[in-house]
């Protein structure tokens, strides 16, 4: 009987730890490219363990100027229900953690004859 109660207790602890990482509903946002150029990037969830390996869900995107794409996830999320957004070329140019809610605008700015790409992260 004690073994059964311990098993149920451990199972409840495991389920409660997992509950913080995922949601039963989708968190969604719209990525909008307002950078006046093509933008390439990736959205990644927090890491999780599956069959003994650490993995992440990720979705690559390529957006032309003015294009939009809807992005949804149920997690696992970083703290605050956030995902990682990376804008890249051959290497990462900008990275942030952001909520998937409303619109996330991808932008560019000129700094001393250098073009910087960034996103309005939440």
N, C-alpha and C positions, 0 to 999 in steps of 0.2 A: 504494500500500500504506500509506504514512504517513497519507494522508487517511482511509482506512478505520479504522485504529487510533485516530486522533484522534476520529472519529465514534463509535466504540464506547466510547471513554473518556468522552466527553461524555455519551453516553446512560447510562452507568453512574452518573455523577455525578448526573444528573437523576433517575434512578430511586431512588438512595439518598437524595436530598433529599426526594423524595415519600414514601418509605417511613416517615419519621418522622412524617408528617402524618396518615396513615391506617392502619387495621388491617384485616387480612383477616377479622376476626371482629367482631361487634357488642359494643360496650360498652353496658351497660344499667343503668338504675336505675328505682326506683319513686318517683314524686312522691306524697307524702301530705299532704293539707290538714288540719292540726290547728289552724287559725287561728280557728275558731268564726265564720267568715264566708266568703263567696265570695272566691277569689283568682284573679286573672288574671295571666298572664305569658307569657314566651317563652324557649325554649332555642335558643341559636345556636352553630354551630361557628365555628372560626377561618375567616378569609377565604381564598379560593382564586381563581385566575385561570382563566376559561373563555372561550374565543373573544375574548380581549383585554379582558374585563371582570372586575372584582373582584366576587365573589359570596360568599354564605354560605348554608349550609343552616339553616333555622330552623323551629321548630314552636311555634305558639301553644297555650296551654292555658287553660281556665277550669274551675276545680274548686270544687264546693260543699264545705261543711264535711264532713269525713270521707271524701271521695272520693279515689280514687287513680287514677293513670295510669302506664303503663309507657312509658319513653322510651329509645330506643336510637339509636346512631350508630356509624358506622365512621370518622368524621372528615370533614375534617381537624380535628385537635384543637389546642388551645393547649398550650404546654409542660406536661408531666405528664399528658398525655391528658385534659385538662380541656375543658369547654364553658362557655359563658357562660349563667348563669341570671339573668333579670330578672323581678322582680315589679313590676307597674305598674297604674296606673289610666289616666288621660289621659297622665300622664308617669311615668317610672321612679321607683319608690319604694325599690328595693333591687336591687343587682347584685353578683354574685360569680362567680368561676370555680370550678367543682366537677367532681370525677370523677363519671362515670356508673357507680356501683357501689352495691349495696345499696339503702337507702331514703334519700331526701332529704325531710326534713320541713319543710313550710311552716308558720310560726308567727306569732303576734302577741304584742306586749307593750304595756302601758300605761306611758307615761313622762310625768309631769306633765299628765295629762288628754289626752295625745296617743297615738293608736294607731300603733304601728310594726309593719309586716310585715317578716319576714325568713325566711331559710332556713338549715338546718343544712348548710352547704357543707363539702365535704371537700377 
